């Protein structure tokens, strides 16, 4: 006689503090309320994002969490060689997954970048090899913001829509 086996999922259900849309909107509020990258202190990021910022040292601190079984987001302040301080906001897929960006695209590239332009940032596009569009960057005195897109799959209903993949603030 064999005993039936059951599998148990010992993983607690995900309950992220923020949705993808909320995280992007709070990042915009941080940008709106700052004059330069030096304003992005652990306290300022904690207050603006309403998450517990983990401090590694005076130049490295941030927060990250899973949004779903397939996606996570993070915000991190770091020192980048001769460039200086930078804040990286990134959506990343979990290892071993190839999810559709639709899950993180409720507040898309067009929505996010329109908000930056409304704040008075001037917009430029950056192109790589073979004139391939890589990202748009936004400047105002004291600050530069790069917004990197992620395209929806060509076979999806939202083909042609760009989502936010990464935002770099310096």
N, C-alpha and C positions, 0 to 999 in steps of 0.2 A: 504494500500500500504506500502510495506517495502522499506526501503532505503538500497541499497547495501553498505556494509562496506568494507573498504580497510584497510589493515594493512600497516603501514609504518615502515621501519627499520630505526630508528633514529641513529643507530650506524654508525659512519663514517667508510669508508673502511680502512682496516689495511694497514699501510705502514711502516713496521718495518725498522729501520735504517740498520740493518744487517740481513743477512740470517743465518741459522744455520751453514753453512759451513764457512762463513766469521767470525762469532763469534769464532768458534773453531780455525781457522787459526790465528786470532788476539791473542787469548789466547796463542797459541804456540809462537808467536812473543814476548809476554810479558815474557814467561818462558825463551826463548832463550836469551833475553837481560838482564836477571837478574842473580845475584849471590846467592841471598837468599830472603826469604819472606819479609825482611825489605825493599827491593827495591820496593815492591808493594804499593806505596803511592797513594793517590787520583790523583795526577798529572800524575804519571807514568801510572796508569790504564786509565786515560782520554786520554792521548796521544796515548797509544797503542791500545785501543779499539775504539777510536774516538767516544765516547759517553759521555754524561754529568753524571759524577759520583756524586751521592748525598752523602754528608757527614753528618752522624748522630753525631759522636764524633771522637776523634783521633784514635780510634780502630775499628770503624764501619762505613763502607761506601760501596757504590756499585751502581748497575744499573740493571734494568730488563725491559723487554718488551715482548709483544705478537708477536709471529711470524705468527700466523694464528688463526683462530677461535678455534683450538684445542691445540696449543702448545705455550709455552713461554720459555724464557731463562733468566737467571740472573747470575750476578757475584757479589760477596760480600766479602769484607774483614771483618773479625771479630776476636774477642779474644775468644778462646775456653778454659775456665777454666785453668787448670794447663798445658795444651798442649801448649798454647801460640797462636800467630797469625796464621791465616789460610785464604786462599782465596778459596771460594767455587764457582764453576761454575756449574750450574744445568740446564738441560732441564726438564720442567715439563708440564704435560698435564693440561689443564684447567678443573676446577671442572665440574663434570657431563659428562665428555668425556672419551672415551677409544680409542684414536686414534692409528693408526698404527705408529710405529717409522719410517717408510719409509720416511716421510716428513722431518725428522731431520737427516737422515742417508746418505746424499750425500757424506759427509766426515766421513767415518765410524771409528769404533774402531781400525781396522787394520791400516788405514791411519794415524790416530792420534798417535797411539803408535809407529809406525815406525819412525815418526818424532822425538819423544822423544829419541828413541834409537840412531838416527842419531846425536842427540845433545850430546851423550856421557853418557846418563843415563843407569845404569844397571837395568835389569828387573827381577822382581820376581812376582809370583802369590800368592794370598791369598785365602785360602779355609776355608769354614765354616763347619757346621754340615754335616756329611756323605760325607765329602770331596768335597762338592759342591763349585765350583769356584765362588768367590764373586767379586774380582777385581784384577787388576794388579797394582803393585806399582813400581816406578822408582826412583832410588837414584843417586845423584851425590853429591860431597862435597857441603854442605850448603843448599841442597834442596831435598825435597821428593815430588813426585807427585803420587797421587792415581787416577787411571782411572777406573770408574765403568761402566760396560757394561749394555746394554739393548738388549735383543734378539728380532729378528724379529719373528712374529707369525709363528708357525709350519705350518700353512696352507697357508702361503704366498709364492710367487715366490722367495722371498729372504730368505727363512728359512735357518737358520744356520749362517746368517750374524749377527754380533753384531754391535750395534750402541753405541755411547757415551751417557751415561745417566748423569754422574756427574764426575767432575774433582776436586780434592782437592789438594791444593798446600800448603806446609808448609816447 
